[in-house]
């Protein structure tokens, strides 16, 4: 992943007028010299859930790239017209079949996420999520499999996405259980 590229490197033409005079304005924007339009690349909102039950963390194995086959937390991108909390609940439902009963915000981390050959800047928001004690998760959508891992056995290095790995480290260090 080449992180040295401008976030709008792949956008050659102005989205307003189609001109090829669409040039870098600053670290996060491009401006069209023909029509004056400026486009800002702001981070996309993403979520991830720390779901703990009986001293174990629910982890997913990624079914898709990037980092296919590595460990992950349930979560994903927030859709337009959706609150962060609604996006978190939807992603949990889609990937695990579980219903979020309550959630509390923990912290956020910036991330770079490679998708379709582009680097997407994200702000990943992490939540502690409660689900029904007897609910049985099942892997779906972006999750190839799910497993409960005792917190003492969780190894951050096995998580393939940088922000998720850092979040798991922080979670374990801060004992945010």
Phi and psi in degrees as a GROMACS rama.xvg file:
@    title "Ramachandran Plot"
@    xaxis  label "Phi"
@    yaxis  label "Psi"
@TYPE xy
-87.8624  101.984  UNK-2
-86.4034  -0.654796  UNK-3
-82.9357  -13.5876  UNK-4
-72.3801  149.011  UNK-5
-63.2504  141.423  UNK-6
-59.5319  -18.4506  UNK-7
-109.452  21.2029  UNK-8
-53.0534  -40.0707  UNK-9
-79.0705  -10.5145  UNK-10
-89.9439  102.017  UNK-11
-91.9138  -38.3766  UNK-12
-104.852  148.061  UNK-13
-63.4343  128.574  UNK-14
-71.8174  -14.644  UNK-15
-87.6486  -45.0341  UNK-16
-121.218  -11.2153  UNK-17
86.9007  1.05028  UNK-18
-64.4302  148.433  UNK-19
-88.552  5.37563  UNK-20
-89.7753  45.2253  UNK-21
-100.947  101.827  UNK-22
-120.417  160.58  UNK-23
-61.5283  128.236  UNK-24
-97.6408  -47.2969  UNK-25
-157.808  -167.788  UNK-26
-60.5643  -21.9671  UNK-27
-130.645  15.3099  UNK-28
-146.375  160.402  UNK-29
-127.426  147.568  UNK-30
-124.901  143.44  UNK-31
-90.2631  122.732  UNK-32
-71.9798  -21.6929  UNK-33
-79.4179  -46.2452  UNK-34
-116.311  -9.38875  UNK-35
86.7573  -0.54469  UNK-36
-65.4995  136.502  UNK-37
-118.756  131.046  UNK-38
-114.968  127.892  UNK-39
-102.82  134.756  UNK-40
-95.5726  99.1304  UNK-41
-98.3986  155.651  UNK-42
-67.7228  146.944  UNK-43
-82.6462  144.976  UNK-44
-82.1861  132.641  UNK-45
-138.019  157.601  UNK-46
-129.609  159.878  UNK-47
-152.36  144.279  UNK-48
-114.192  132.197  UNK-49
-96.4937  101.985  UNK-50
-105.116  113.318  UNK-51
-113.068  134.73  UNK-52
-141.345  126.956  UNK-53
49.323  42.8473  UNK-54
76.5002  12.3607  UNK-55
-121.69  149.255  UNK-56
-101.625  134.329  UNK-57
-80.77  117.933  UNK-58
-120.358  150.352  UNK-59
-110.312  154.911  UNK-60
-103.787  128.633  UNK-61
-67.7012  131.176  UNK-62
-89.8851  -16.0424  UNK-63
-135.045  161.505  UNK-64
-72.2396  152.051  UNK-65
-77.9926  158.749  UNK-66
61.9851  33.4888  UNK-67
-52.6312  135.462  UNK-68
89.3177  -11.27  UNK-69
-90.7472  170.627  UNK-70
-77.9417  155.606  UNK-71
-153.898  168.239  UNK-72
-102.698  148.17  UNK-73
-58.007  136.633  UNK-74
160.2  -173.517  UNK-75
164.684  -165.339  UNK-76
-74.3887  144.856  UNK-77
-82.7969  132.243  UNK-78
-80.996  159.892  UNK-79
-61.2982  145.681  UNK-80
67.767  18.7399  UNK-81
-120.52  139.039  UNK-82
-73.8634  164.013  UNK-83
-60.4024  -40.9993  UNK-84
-65.1133  -40.961  UNK-85
-63.8147  -40.8922  UNK-86
-63.7502  -40.908  UNK-87
-62.6092  -47.5494  UNK-88
-62.2204  -41.4915  UNK-89
-64.2419  -45.8392  UNK-90
-62.9416  -40.2197  UNK-91
-61.5196  -46.2042  UNK-92
-60.8144  -46.0936  UNK-93
-65.7608  -39.8705  UNK-94
-90.4848  -24.6162  UNK-95
-125.612  -16.1879  UNK-96
77.6381  1.32353  UNK-97
-88.8115  152.545  UNK-98
-102.382  127.95  UNK-99
-72.8482  122.256  UNK-100
-89.8856  -35.2207  UNK-101
-155.986  155.498  UNK-102
-146.647  145.853  UNK-103
-131.582  134.646  UNK-104
-69.0011  136.196  UNK-105
-106.677  -59.1201  UNK-106
-170.521  175.525  UNK-107
-132.534  157.85  UNK-108
-141.924  140.28  UNK-109
-74.356  153.534  UNK-110
-149.443  157.88  UNK-111
-115.14  125.428  UNK-112
-124.457  117.941  UNK-113
-84.4131  124.349  UNK-114
-144.225  127.299  UNK-115
51.7354  40.1969  UNK-116
78.0913  6.69409  UNK-117
-118.007  152.66  UNK-118
-97.3231  118.22  UNK-119
-102.129  123.563  UNK-120
-79.5597  130.109  UNK-121
-127.602  160.413  UNK-122
-117.889  111.02  UNK-123
-92.6046  123.002  UNK-124
-106.222  127.609  UNK-125
-106.908  136.806  UNK-126
-128.092  148.6  UNK-127
-93.2465  120.928  UNK-128
-119.845  134.371  UNK-129
-100.889  136.887  UNK-130
-127.232  167.085  UNK-131
-57.6326  138.267  UNK-132
-61.8925  -27.9553  UNK-133
-104.066  3.00637  UNK-134
-68.5564  139.492  UNK-135
-106.531  116.273  UNK-136
-75.2316  149.864  UNK-137
-138.106  137.462  UNK-138
-72.0416  136.714  UNK-139
-156.467  174.42  UNK-140
57.6488  -115.459  UNK-141
-85.2272  -3.22728  UNK-142
-99.1128  121.73  UNK-143
-76.6158  -35.1077  UNK-144
-157.783  163.858  UNK-145
-130.618  148.155  UNK-146
-153.043  150.034  UNK-147
-90.0255  125.052  UNK-148
-118.529  124.271  UNK-149
-52.9984  135.393  UNK-150
-53.8192  -35.538  UNK-151
-67.6776  -20.6068  UNK-152
-97.7387  -5.9424  UNK-153
-67.2442  125.736  UNK-154
-113.729  105.51  UNK-155
-52.2367  -33.7164  UNK-156
-61.5017  -19.1493  UNK-157
-83.2988  -6.98165  UNK-158
-89.0912  123.813  UNK-159
-78.6355  -26.2255  UNK-160
-93.3994  134.732  UNK-161
-55.0815  -49.7965  UNK-162
-67.966  -33.8227  UNK-163
-67.1968  -44.0616  UNK-164
-59.2329  -46.679  UNK-165
-64.4724  -37.8945  UNK-166
-65.7187  -41.7467  UNK-167
-63.1856  -40.6328  UNK-168
-59.6984  -48.3724  UNK-169
-61.7365  -43.472  UNK-170
-58.5031  -46.7361  UNK-171
-68.1729  -40.7352  UNK-172
-65.0273  -44.2253  UNK-173
-83.6522  -7.92441  UNK-174
51.7224  53.7986  UNK-175
-82.0543  19.0022  UNK-176
